[in-house]
Amino acid sequence: MKLSEEQLKSLRRTKGEMNVTIIALAKMIGINRRTLSRALKDENIKPLSIQKINNWLLDRYMNN
């Protein structure tokens, strides 16, 4: 399963705005760095990882 285009765009934008490494961002989200790397390359990842990414993005936008 892959992130939607909007999720992927939002994740990439947020990573750039925060100016963090994949390792640091993966820790913030609560997923493995390899999983995040695959997600950013628009490759398949597990649905649970997609849920964690989506929840993290939503939480970030709700708190800003």
CHARMM-style PDB file with segment names, atoms N, HN, CA, C and O in Angstrom:
ATOM      1  N   MET     1       0.842  -1.173   0.000  1.00  0.00      PROA
ATOM      2  CA  MET     1       0.000   0.000   0.000  1.00  0.00      PROA
ATOM      3  C   MET     1       0.897   1.248   0.000  1.00  0.00      PROA
ATOM      4  O   MET     1       1.946   1.270   0.643  1.00  0.00      PROA
ATOM      5  N   LYS     2       0.470   2.274  -0.723  1.00  0.00      PROA
ATOM      6  HN  LYS     2      -0.383   2.257  -1.245  1.00  0.00      PROA
ATOM      7  CA  LYS     2       1.248   3.505  -0.828  1.00  0.00      PROA
ATOM      8  C   LYS     2       0.484   4.675  -0.222  1.00  0.00      PROA
ATOM      9  O   LYS     2      -0.736   4.625  -0.065  1.00  0.00      PROA
ATOM     10  N   LEU     3       1.220   5.723   0.113  1.00  0.00      PROA
ATOM     11  HN  LEU     3       2.211   5.763  -0.014  1.00  0.00      PROA
ATOM     12  CA  LEU     3       0.592   6.964   0.547  1.00  0.00      PROA
ATOM     13  C   LEU     3      -0.134   7.582  -0.645  1.00  0.00      PROA
ATOM     14  O   LEU     3       0.265   7.386  -1.793  1.00  0.00      PROA
ATOM     15  N   SER     4      -1.191   8.323  -0.369  1.00  0.00      PROA
ATOM     16  HN  SER     4      -1.514   8.483   0.564  1.00  0.00      PROA
ATOM     17  CA  SER     4      -1.861   9.054  -1.443  1.00  0.00      PROA
ATOM     18  C   SER     4      -0.934  10.181  -1.903  1.00  0.00      PROA
ATOM     19  O   SER     4       0.036  10.517  -1.224  1.00  0.00      PROA
ATOM     20  N   GLU     5      -1.241  10.751  -3.049  1.00  0.00      PROA
ATOM     21  HN  GLU     5      -2.028  10.478  -3.601  1.00  0.00      PROA
ATOM     22  CA  GLU     5      -0.415  11.851  -3.560  1.00  0.00      PROA
ATOM     23  C   GLU     5      -0.395  13.014  -2.577  1.00  0.00      PROA
ATOM     24  O   GLU     5       0.644  13.640  -2.367  1.00  0.00      PROA
ATOM     25  N   GLU     6      -1.547  13.303  -1.975  1.00  0.00      PROA
ATOM     26  HN  GLU     6      -2.392  12.794  -2.146  1.00  0.00      PROA
ATOM     27  CA  GLU     6      -1.634  14.406  -1.012  1.00  0.00      PROA
ATOM     28  C   GLU     6      -0.822  14.111   0.250  1.00  0.00      PROA
ATOM     29  O   GLU     6      -0.137  14.992   0.769  1.00  0.00      PROA
ATOM     30  N   GLN     7      -0.899  12.876   0.740  1.00  0.00      PROA
ATOM     31  HN  GLN     7      -1.456  12.160   0.318  1.00  0.00      PROA
ATOM     32  CA  GLN     7      -0.128  12.492   1.930  1.00  0.00      PROA
ATOM     33  C   GLN     7       1.362  12.595   1.641  1.00  0.00      PROA
ATOM     34  O   GLN     7       2.124  13.124   2.451  1.00  0.00      PROA
ATOM     35  N   LEU     8       1.770  12.091   0.491  1.00  0.00      PROA
ATOM     36  HN  LEU     8       1.151  11.662  -0.167  1.00  0.00      PROA
ATOM     37  CA  LEU     8       3.186  12.110   0.115  1.00  0.00      PROA
ATOM     38  C   LEU     8       3.686  13.546  -0.025  1.00  0.00      PROA
ATOM     39  O   LEU     8       4.767  13.881   0.460  1.00  0.00      PROA
ATOM     40  N   LYS     9       2.910  14.380  -0.680  1.00  0.00      PROA
ATOM     41  HN  LYS     9       2.032  14.107  -1.074  1.00  0.00      PROA
ATOM     42  CA  LYS     9       3.273  15.789  -0.846  1.00  0.00      PROA
ATOM     43  C   LYS     9       3.392  16.478   0.512  1.00  0.00      PROA
ATOM     44  O   LYS     9       4.329  17.239   0.750  1.00  0.00      PROA
ATOM     45  N   SER    10       2.446  16.207   1.387  1.00  0.00      PROA
ATOM     46  HN  SER    10       1.685  15.588   1.193  1.00  0.00      PROA
ATOM     47  CA  SER    10       2.453  16.808   2.716  1.00  0.00      PROA
ATOM     48  C   SER    10       3.652  16.333   3.532  1.00  0.00      PROA
ATOM     49  O   SER    10       4.288  17.126   4.227  1.00  0.00      PROA
ATOM     50  N   LEU    11       3.958  15.043   3.448  1.00  0.00      PROA
ATOM     51  HN  LEU    11       3.441  14.399   2.884  1.00  0.00      PROA
ATOM     52  CA  LEU    11       5.090  14.488   4.185  1.00  0.00      PROA
ATOM     53  C   LEU    11       6.402  15.091   3.690  1.00  0.00      PROA
ATOM     54  O   LEU    11       7.251  15.481   4.491  1.00  0.00      PROA
ATOM     55  N   ARG    12       6.564  15.166   2.386  1.00  0.00      PROA
ATOM     56  HN  ARG    12       5.874  14.849   1.735  1.00  0.00      PROA
ATOM     57  CA  ARG    12       7.785  15.746   1.820  1.00  0.00      PROA
ATOM     58  C   ARG    12       7.914  17.225   2.182  1.00  0.00      PROA
ATOM     59  O   ARG    12       9.000  17.689   2.526  1.00  0.00      PROA
ATOM     60  N   ARG    13       6.810  17.960   2.105  1.00  0.00      PROA
ATOM     61  HN  ARG    13       5.927  17.583   1.826  1.00  0.00      PROA
ATOM     62  CA  ARG    13       6.823  19.379   2.443  1.00  0.00      PROA
ATOM     63  C   ARG    13       7.194  19.578   3.907  1.00  0.00      PROA
ATOM     64  O   ARG    13       8.015  20.434   4.239  1.00  0.00      PROA
ATOM     65  N   THR    14       6.584  18.781   4.778  1.00  0.00      PROA
ATOM     66  HN  THR    14       5.918  18.086   4.509  1.00  0.00      PROA
ATOM     67  CA  THR    14       6.847  18.900   6.210  1.00  0.00      PROA
ATOM     68  C   THR    14       8.298  18.574   6.526  1.00  0.00      PROA
ATOM     69  O   THR    14       8.926  19.266   7.327  1.00  0.00      PROA
ATOM     70  N   LYS    15       8.839  17.531   5.909  1.00  0.00      PROA
ATOM     71  HN  LYS    15       8.329  16.969   5.258  1.00  0.00      PROA
ATOM     72  CA  LYS    15      10.246  17.173   6.120  1.00  0.00      PROA
ATOM     73  C   LYS    15      11.146  18.338   5.720  1.00  0.00      PROA
ATOM     74  O   LYS    15      12.096  18.668   6.430  1.00  0.00      PROA
ATOM     75  N   GLY    16      10.846  18.959   4.580  1.00  0.00      PROA
ATOM     76  HN  GLY    16      10.075  18.691   4.003  1.00  0.00      PROA
ATOM     77  CA  GLY    16      11.640  20.090   4.119  1.00  0.00      PROA
ATOM     78  C   GLY    16      11.524  21.302   5.028  1.00  0.00      PROA
ATOM     79  O   GLY    16      12.519  21.959   5.335  1.00  0.00      PROA
ATOM     80  N   GLU    17      10.300  21.595   5.456  1.00  0.00      PROA
ATOM     81  HN  GLU    17       9.491  21.062   5.207  1.00  0.00      PROA
ATOM     82  CA  GLU    17      10.081  22.744   6.339  1.00  0.00      PROA
ATOM     83  C   GLU    17      10.795  22.570   7.674  1.00  0.00      PROA
ATOM     84  O   GLU    17      11.340  23.524   8.230  1.00  0.00      PROA
ATOM     85  N   MET    18      10.785  21.342   8.178  1.00  0.00      PROA
ATOM     86  HN  MET    18      10.343  20.567   7.727  1.00  0.00      PROA
ATOM     87  CA  MET    18      11.414  21.069   9.469  1.00  0.00      PROA
ATOM     88  C   MET    18      12.926  20.941   9.341  1.00  0.00      PROA
ATOM     89  O   MET    18      13.648  21.058  10.331  1.00  0.00      PROA
ATOM     90  N   ASN    19      13.410  20.698   8.108  1.00  0.00      PROA
ATOM     91  HN  ASN    19      12.822  20.603   7.304  1.00  0.00      PROA
ATOM     92  CA  ASN    19      14.836  20.541   7.850  1.00  0.00      PROA
ATOM     93  C   ASN    19      15.452  19.465   8.746  1.00  0.00      PROA
ATOM     94  O   ASN    19      16.446  19.700   9.433  1.00  0.00      PROA
ATOM     95  N   VAL    20      14.833  18.274   8.722  1.00  0.00      PROA
ATOM     96  HN  VAL    20      14.025  18.083   8.165  1.00  0.00      PROA
ATOM     97  CA  VAL    20      15.303  17.158   9.537  1.00  0.00      PROA
ATOM     98  C   VAL    20      15.706  15.991   8.643  1.00  0.00      PROA
ATOM     99  O   VAL    20      15.307  15.909   7.482  1.00  0.00      PROA
ATOM    100  N   THR    21      16.501  15.098   9.208  1.00  0.00      PROA
ATOM    101  HN  THR    21      16.826  15.165  10.152  1.00  0.00      PROA
ATOM    102  CA  THR    21      16.912  13.898   8.487  1.00  0.00      PROA
ATOM    103  C   THR    21      15.781  12.878   8.492  1.00  0.00      PROA
ATOM    104  O   THR    21      14.821  12.997   9.254  1.00  0.00      PROA
ATOM    105  N   ILE    22      15.907  11.892   7.642  1.00  0.00      PROA
ATOM    106  HN  ILE    22      16.686  11.796   7.022  1.00  0.00      PROA
ATOM    107  CA  ILE    22      14.928  10.803   7.616  1.00  0.00      PROA
ATOM    108  C   ILE    22      14.926  10.083   8.958  1.00  0.00      PROA
ATOM    109  O   ILE    22      13.867   9.703   9.457  1.00  0.00      PROA
ATOM    110  N   ILE    23      16.094   9.895   9.540  1.00  0.00      PROA
ATOM    111  HN  ILE    23      16.955  10.203   9.134  1.00  0.00      PROA
ATOM    112  CA  ILE    23      16.189   9.207  10.834  1.00  0.00      PROA
ATOM    113  C   ILE    23      15.429   9.976  11.906  1.00  0.00      PROA
ATOM    114  O   ILE    23      14.652   9.390  12.659  1.00  0.00      PROA
ATOM    115  N   ALA    24      15.649  11.282  11.978  1.00  0.00      PROA
ATOM    116  HN  ALA    24      16.281  11.758  11.366  1.00  0.00      PROA
ATOM    117  CA  ALA    24      14.976  12.102  12.993  1.00  0.00      PROA
ATOM    118  C   ALA    24      13.467  12.127  12.771  1.00  0.00      PROA
ATOM    119  O   ALA    24      12.696  12.016  13.724  1.00  0.00      PROA
ATOM    120  N   LEU    25      13.047  12.273  11.525  1.00  0.00      PROA
ATOM    121  HN  LEU    25      13.673  12.363  10.750  1.00  0.00      PROA
ATOM    122  CA  LEU    25      11.620  12.315  11.230  1.00  0.00      PROA
ATOM    123  C   LEU    25      10.956  10.978  11.530  1.00  0.00      PROA
ATOM    124  O   LEU    25       9.846  10.938  12.061  1.00  0.00      PROA
ATOM    125  N   ALA    26      11.625   9.894  11.195  1.00  0.00      PROA
ATOM    126  HN  ALA    26      12.527   9.926  10.764  1.00  0.00      PROA
ATOM    127  CA  ALA    26      11.075   8.566  11.478  1.00  0.00      PROA
ATOM    128  C   ALA    26      10.863   8.375  12.977  1.00  0.00      PROA
ATOM    129  O   ALA    26       9.854   7.807  13.394  1.00  0.00      PROA
ATOM    130  N   LYS    27      11.809   8.846  13.787  1.00  0.00      PROA
ATOM    131  HN  LYS    27      12.628   9.308  13.449  1.00  0.00      PROA
ATOM    132  CA  LYS    27      11.664   8.750  15.245  1.00  0.00      PROA
ATOM    133  C   LYS    27      10.463   9.553  15.724  1.00  0.00      PROA
ATOM    134  O   LYS    27       9.712   9.099  16.587  1.00  0.00      PROA
ATOM    135  N   MET    28      10.280  10.756  15.162  1.00  0.00      PROA
ATOM    136  HN  MET    28      10.890  11.125  14.461  1.00  0.00      PROA
ATOM    137  CA  MET    28       9.140  11.596  15.549  1.00  0.00      PROA
ATOM    138  C   MET    28       7.814  10.914  15.216  1.00  0.00      PROA
ATOM    139  O   MET    28       6.861  10.969  15.992  1.00  0.00      PROA
ATOM    140  N   ILE    29       7.771  10.272  14.052  1.00  0.00      PROA
ATOM    141  HN  ILE    29       8.546  10.227  13.421  1.00  0.00      PROA
ATOM    142  CA  ILE    29       6.539   9.618  13.605  1.00  0.00      PROA
ATOM    143  C   ILE    29       6.320   8.298  14.337  1.00  0.00      PROA
ATOM    144  O   ILE    29       5.182   7.902  14.589  1.00  0.00      PROA
ATOM    145  N   GLY    30       7.418   7.619  14.675  1.00  0.00      PROA
ATOM    146  HN  GLY    30       8.342   7.941  14.470  1.00  0.00      PROA
ATOM    147  CA  GLY    30       7.315   6.325  15.345  1.00  0.00      PROA
ATOM    148  C   GLY    30       7.379   5.148  14.394  1.00  0.00      PROA
ATOM    149  O   GLY    30       6.786   4.097  14.638  1.00  0.00      PROA
ATOM    150  N   ILE    31       8.123   5.346  13.282  1.00  0.00      PROA
ATOM    151  HN  ILE    31       8.605   6.200  13.084  1.00  0.00      PROA
ATOM    152  CA  ILE    31       8.311   4.266  12.320  1.00  0.00      PROA
ATOM    153  C   ILE    31       9.801   4.098  12.040  1.00  0.00      PROA
ATOM    154  O   ILE    31      10.616   4.942  12.412  1.00  0.00      PROA
ATOM    155  N   ASN    32      10.139   2.998  11.383  1.00  0.00      PROA
ATOM    156  HN  ASN    32       9.477   2.312  11.082  1.00  0.00      PROA
ATOM    157  CA  ASN    32      11.518   2.698  11.025  1.00  0.00      PROA
ATOM    158  C   ASN    32      11.996   3.643   9.920  1.00  0.00      PROA
ATOM    159  O   ASN    32      11.213   4.038   9.056  1.00  0.00      PROA
ATOM    160  N   ARG    33      13.267   3.999   9.950  1.00  0.00      PROA
ATOM    161  HN  ARG    33      13.903   3.678  10.651  1.00  0.00      PROA
ATOM    162  CA  ARG    33      13.815   4.916   8.941  1.00  0.00      PROA
ATOM    163  C   ARG    33      13.712   4.344   7.529  1.00  0.00      PROA
ATOM    164  O   ARG    33      13.513   5.089   6.570  1.00  0.00      PROA
ATOM    165  N   ARG    34      13.848   3.028   7.400  1.00  0.00      PROA
ATOM    166  HN  ARG    34      14.010   2.423   8.179  1.00  0.00      PROA
ATOM    167  CA  ARG    34      13.730   2.406   6.073  1.00  0.00      PROA
ATOM    168  C   ARG    34      12.299   2.511   5.553  1.00  0.00      PROA
ATOM    169  O   ARG    34      12.070   2.717   4.361  1.00  0.00      PROA
ATOM    170  N   THR    35      11.350   2.367   6.462  1.00  0.00      PROA
ATOM    171  HN  THR    35      11.536   2.199   7.430  1.00  0.00      PROA
ATOM    172  CA  THR    35       9.944   2.500   6.082  1.00  0.00      PROA
ATOM    173  C   THR    35       9.666   3.913   5.596  1.00  0.00      PROA
ATOM    174  O   THR    35       9.003   4.104   4.577  1.00  0.00      PROA
ATOM    175  N   LEU    36      10.170   4.900   6.320  1.00  0.00      PROA
ATOM    176  HN  LEU    36      10.709   4.745   7.148  1.00  0.00      PROA
ATOM    177  CA  LEU    36       9.974   6.291   5.913  1.00  0.00      PROA
ATOM    178  C   LEU    36      10.649   6.554   4.571  1.00  0.00      PROA
ATOM    179  O   LEU    36      10.087   7.239   3.717  1.00  0.00      PROA
ATOM    180  N   SER    37      11.827   6.027   4.387  1.00  0.00      PROA
ATOM    181  HN  SER    37      12.284   5.471   5.081  1.00  0.00      PROA
ATOM    182  CA  SER    37      12.534   6.198   3.124  1.00  0.00      PROA
ATOM    183  C   SER    37      11.722   5.614   1.966  1.00  0.00      PROA
ATOM    184  O   SER    37      11.616   6.232   0.907  1.00  0.00      PROA
ATOM    185  N   ARG    38      11.151   4.426   2.169  1.00  0.00      PROA
ATOM    186  HN  ARG    38      11.237   3.924   3.030  1.00  0.00      PROA
ATOM    187  CA  ARG    38      10.316   3.807   1.134  1.00  0.00      PROA
ATOM    188  C   ARG    38       9.075   4.657   0.865  1.00  0.00      PROA
ATOM    189  O   ARG    38       8.678   4.839  -0.286  1.00  0.00      PROA
ATOM    190  N   ALA    39       8.470   5.174   1.927  1.00  0.00      PROA
ATOM    191  HN  ALA    39       8.793   5.027   2.862  1.00  0.00      PROA
ATOM    192  CA  ALA    39       7.274   6.015   1.765  1.00  0.00      PROA
ATOM    193  C   ALA    39       7.600   7.258   0.944  1.00  0.00      PROA
ATOM    194  O   ALA    39       6.832   7.642   0.061  1.00  0.00      PROA
ATOM    195  N   LEU    40       8.736   7.886   1.235  1.00  0.00      PROA
ATOM    196  HN  LEU    40       9.359   7.574   1.952  1.00  0.00      PROA
ATOM    197  CA  LEU    40       9.131   9.101   0.521  1.00  0.00      PROA
ATOM    198  C   LEU    40       9.462   8.833  -0.944  1.00  0.00      PROA
ATOM    199  O   LEU    40       9.397   9.741  -1.773  1.00  0.00      PROA
ATOM    200  N   LYS    41       9.817   7.584  -1.266  1.00  0.00      PROA
ATOM    201  HN  LYS    41       9.870   6.846  -0.593  1.00  0.00      PROA
ATOM    202  CA  LYS    41      10.103   7.199  -2.652  1.00  0.00      PROA
ATOM    203  C   LYS    41       8.855   6.680  -3.357  1.00  0.00      PROA
ATOM    204  O   LYS    41       8.932   6.176  -4.477  1.00  0.00      PROA
ATOM    205  N   ASP    42       7.702   6.805  -2.694  1.00  0.00      PROA
ATOM    206  HN  ASP    42       7.640   7.214  -1.784  1.00  0.00      PROA
ATOM    207  CA  ASP    42       6.417   6.349  -3.229  1.00  0.00      PROA
ATOM    208  C   ASP    42       6.413   4.840  -3.475  1.00  0.00      PROA
ATOM    209  O   ASP    42       5.889   4.362  -4.481  1.00  0.00      PROA
ATOM    210  N   GLU    43       7.008   4.103  -2.535  1.00  0.00      PROA
ATOM    211  HN  GLU    43       7.434   4.492  -1.718  1.00  0.00      PROA
ATOM    212  CA  GLU    43       7.001   2.646  -2.595  1.00  0.00      PROA
ATOM    213  C   GLU    43       5.989   2.108  -1.584  1.00  0.00      PROA
ATOM    214  O   GLU    43       5.494   2.847  -0.734  1.00  0.00      PROA
ATOM    215  N   ASN    44       5.691   0.825  -1.685  1.00  0.00      PROA
ATOM    216  HN  ASN    44       6.093   0.224  -2.376  1.00  0.00      PROA
ATOM    217  CA  ASN    44       4.721   0.200  -0.790  1.00  0.00      PROA
ATOM    218  C   ASN    44       5.238   0.116   0.638  1.00  0.00      PROA
ATOM    219  O   ASN    44       6.401  -0.206   0.877  1.00  0.00      PROA
ATOM    220  N   ILE    45       4.345   0.414   1.586  1.00  0.00      PROA
ATOM    221  HN  ILE    45       3.399   0.676   1.392  1.00  0.00      PROA
ATOM    222  CA  ILE    45       4.620   0.234   3.008  1.00  0.00      PROA
ATOM    223  C   ILE    45       3.374  -0.361   3.651  1.00  0.00      PROA
ATOM    224  O   ILE    45       2.308  -0.401   3.035  1.00  0.00      PROA
ATOM    225  N   LYS    46       3.510  -0.822   4.890  1.00  0.00      PROA
ATOM    226  HN  LYS    46       4.376  -0.790   5.391  1.00  0.00      PROA
ATOM    227  CA  LYS    46       2.387  -1.454   5.581  1.00  0.00      PROA
ATOM    228  C   LYS    46       1.309  -0.427   5.934  1.00  0.00      PROA
ATOM    229  O   LYS    46       1.609   0.736   6.206  1.00  0.00      PROA
ATOM    230  N   PRO    47       0.058  -0.873   5.926  1.00  0.00      PROA
ATOM    231  CA  PRO    47      -1.047   0.030   6.292  1.00  0.00      PROA
ATOM    232  C   PRO    47      -0.871   0.678   7.667  1.00  0.00      PROA
ATOM    233  O   PRO    47      -1.245   1.836   7.851  1.00  0.00      PROA
ATOM    234  N   LEU    48      -0.311  -0.046   8.630  1.00  0.00      PROA
ATOM    235  HN  LEU    48      -0.007  -0.987   8.482  1.00  0.00      PROA
ATOM    236  CA  LEU    48      -0.099   0.529   9.960  1.00  0.00      PROA
ATOM    237  C   LEU    48       0.871   1.710   9.889  1.00  0.00      PROA
ATOM    238  O   LEU    48       0.686   2.708  10.586  1.00  0.00      PROA
ATOM    239  N   SER    49       1.888   1.601   9.061  1.00  0.00      PROA
ATOM    240  HN  SER    49       2.038   0.790   8.494  1.00  0.00      PROA
ATOM    241  CA  SER    49       2.838   2.708   8.896  1.00  0.00      PROA
ATOM    242  C   SER    49       2.165   3.909   8.247  1.00  0.00      PROA
ATOM    243  O   SER    49       2.432   5.052   8.617  1.00  0.00      PROA
ATOM    244  N   ILE    50       1.299   3.651   7.287  1.00  0.00      PROA
ATOM    245  HN  ILE    50       1.082   2.722   6.986  1.00  0.00      PROA
ATOM    246  CA  ILE    50       0.552   4.740   6.652  1.00  0.00      PROA
ATOM    247  C   ILE    50      -0.322   5.436   7.685  1.00  0.00      PROA
ATOM    248  O   ILE    50      -0.420   6.663   7.701  1.00  0.00      PROA
ATOM    249  N   GLN    51      -0.951   4.654   8.538  1.00  0.00      PROA
ATOM    250  HN  GLN    51      -0.872   3.657   8.525  1.00  0.00      PROA
ATOM    251  CA  GLN    51      -1.798   5.219   9.590  1.00  0.00      PROA
ATOM    252  C   GLN    51      -0.970   6.084  10.544  1.00  0.00      PROA
ATOM    253  O   GLN    51      -1.403   7.172  10.926  1.00  0.00      PROA
ATOM    254  N   LYS    52       0.214   5.609  10.927  1.00  0.00      PROA
ATOM    255  HN  LYS    52       0.565   4.726  10.616  1.00  0.00      PROA
ATOM    256  CA  LYS    52       1.074   6.381  11.826  1.00  0.00      PROA
ATOM    257  C   LYS    52       1.510   7.692  11.177  1.00  0.00      PROA
ATOM    258  O   LYS    52       1.507   8.740  11.822  1.00  0.00      PROA
ATOM    259  N   ILE    53       1.881   7.631   9.909  1.00  0.00      PROA
ATOM    260  HN  ILE    53       1.884   6.779   9.385  1.00  0.00      PROA
ATOM    261  CA  ILE    53       2.285   8.843   9.191  1.00  0.00      PROA
ATOM    262  C   ILE    53       1.115   9.817   9.114  1.00  0.00      PROA
ATOM    263  O   ILE    53       1.269  11.007   9.390  1.00  0.00      PROA
ATOM    264  N   ASN    54      -0.048   9.307   8.740  1.00  0.00      PROA
ATOM    265  HN  ASN    54      -0.173   8.341   8.516  1.00  0.00      PROA
ATOM    266  CA  ASN    54      -1.221  10.161   8.609  1.00  0.00      PROA
ATOM    267  C   ASN    54      -1.603  10.795   9.943  1.00  0.00      PROA
ATOM    268  O   ASN    54      -1.899  11.989  10.004  1.00  0.00      PROA
ATOM    269  N   ASN    55      -1.597  10.004  11.003  1.00  0.00      PROA
ATOM    270  HN  ASN    55      -1.357   9.035  10.953  1.00  0.00      PROA
ATOM    271  CA  ASN    55      -1.926  10.533  12.329  1.00  0.00      PROA
ATOM    272  C   ASN    55      -0.931  11.606  12.751  1.00  0.00      PROA
ATOM    273  O   ASN    55      -1.319  12.625  13.323  1.00  0.00      PROA
ATOM    274  N   TRP    56       0.347  11.382  12.473  1.00  0.00      PROA
ATOM    275  HN  TRP    56       0.662  10.555  12.009  1.00  0.00      PROA
ATOM    276  CA  TRP    56       1.373  12.356  12.833  1.00  0.00      PROA
ATOM    277  C   TRP    56       1.180  13.659  12.055  1.00  0.00      PROA
ATOM    278  O   TRP    56       1.270  14.748  12.622  1.00  0.00      PROA
ATOM    279  N   LEU    57       0.914  13.539  10.754  1.00  0.00      PROA
ATOM    280  HN  LEU    57       0.840  12.654  10.293  1.00  0.00      PROA
ATOM    281  CA  LEU    57       0.688  14.731   9.939  1.00  0.00      PROA
ATOM    282  C   LEU    57      -0.534  15.506  10.426  1.00  0.00      PROA
ATOM    283  O   LEU    57      -0.493  16.730  10.549  1.00  0.00      PROA
ATOM    284  N   LEU    58      -1.617  14.786  10.702  1.00  0.00      PROA
ATOM    285  HN  LEU    58      -1.650  13.792  10.602  1.00  0.00      PROA
ATOM    286  CA  LEU    58      -2.830  15.447  11.191  1.00  0.00      PROA
ATOM    287  C   LEU    58      -2.580  16.140  12.520  1.00  0.00      PROA
ATOM    288  O   LEU    58      -3.008  17.276  12.726  1.00  0.00      PROA
ATOM    289  N   ASP    59      -1.891  15.458  13.417  1.00  0.00      PROA
ATOM    290  HN  ASP    59      -1.544  14.536  13.250  1.00  0.00      PROA
ATOM    291  CA  ASP    59      -1.597  16.039  14.727  1.00  0.00      PROA
ATOM    292  C   ASP    59      -0.737  17.290  14.577  1.00  0.00      PROA
ATOM    293  O   ASP    59      -0.953  18.287  15.265  1.00  0.00      PROA
ATOM    294  N   ARG    60       0.223  17.231  13.687  1.00  0.00      PROA
ATOM    295  HN  ARG    60       0.399  16.421  13.127  1.00  0.00      PROA
ATOM    296  CA  ARG    60       1.107  18.376  13.455  1.00  0.00      PROA
ATOM    297  C   ARG    60       0.321  19.578  12.931  1.00  0.00      PROA
ATOM    298  O   ARG    60       0.521  20.704  13.385  1.00  0.00      PROA
ATOM    299  N   TYR    61      -0.568  19.332  11.979  1.00  0.00      PROA
ATOM    300  HN  TYR    61      -0.731  18.417  11.610  1.00  0.00      PROA
ATOM    301  CA  TYR    61      -1.339  20.439  11.412  1.00  0.00      PROA
ATOM    302  C   TYR    61      -2.392  20.971  12.374  1.00  0.00      PROA
ATOM    303  O   TYR    61      -2.705  22.161  12.353  1.00  0.00      PROA
ATOM    304  N   MET    62      -2.936  20.109  13.208  1.00  0.00      PROA
ATOM    305  HN  MET    62      -2.682  19.142  13.225  1.00  0.00      PROA
ATOM    306  CA  MET    62      -3.942  20.548  14.182  1.00  0.00      PROA
ATOM    307  C   MET    62      -3.304  21.407  15.272  1.00  0.00      PROA
ATOM    308  O   MET    62      -3.963  22.282  15.834  1.00  0.00      PROA
ATOM    309  N   ASN    63      -2.032  21.163  15.575  1.00  0.00      PROA
ATOM    310  HN  ASN    63      -1.498  20.452  15.118  1.00  0.00      PROA
ATOM    311  CA  ASN    63      -1.350  21.892  16.643  1.00  0.00      PROA
ATOM    312  C   ASN    63      -0.608  23.130  16.151  1.00  0.00      PROA
ATOM    313  O   ASN    63      -0.007  23.844  16.953  1.00  0.00      PROA
ATOM    314  N   ASN    64      -0.640  23.393  14.865  1.00  0.00      PROA
ATOM    315  HN  ASN    64      -1.129  22.814  14.214  1.00  0.00      PROA
ATOM    316  CA  ASN    64       0.025  24.600  14.322  1.00  0.00      PROA
ATOM    317  C   ASN    64      -0.968  25.681  14.032  1.00  0.00      PROA
ATOM    318  OT1 ASN    64      -0.591  26.759  13.573  1.00  0.00      PROA
TER     319      ASN     64
END
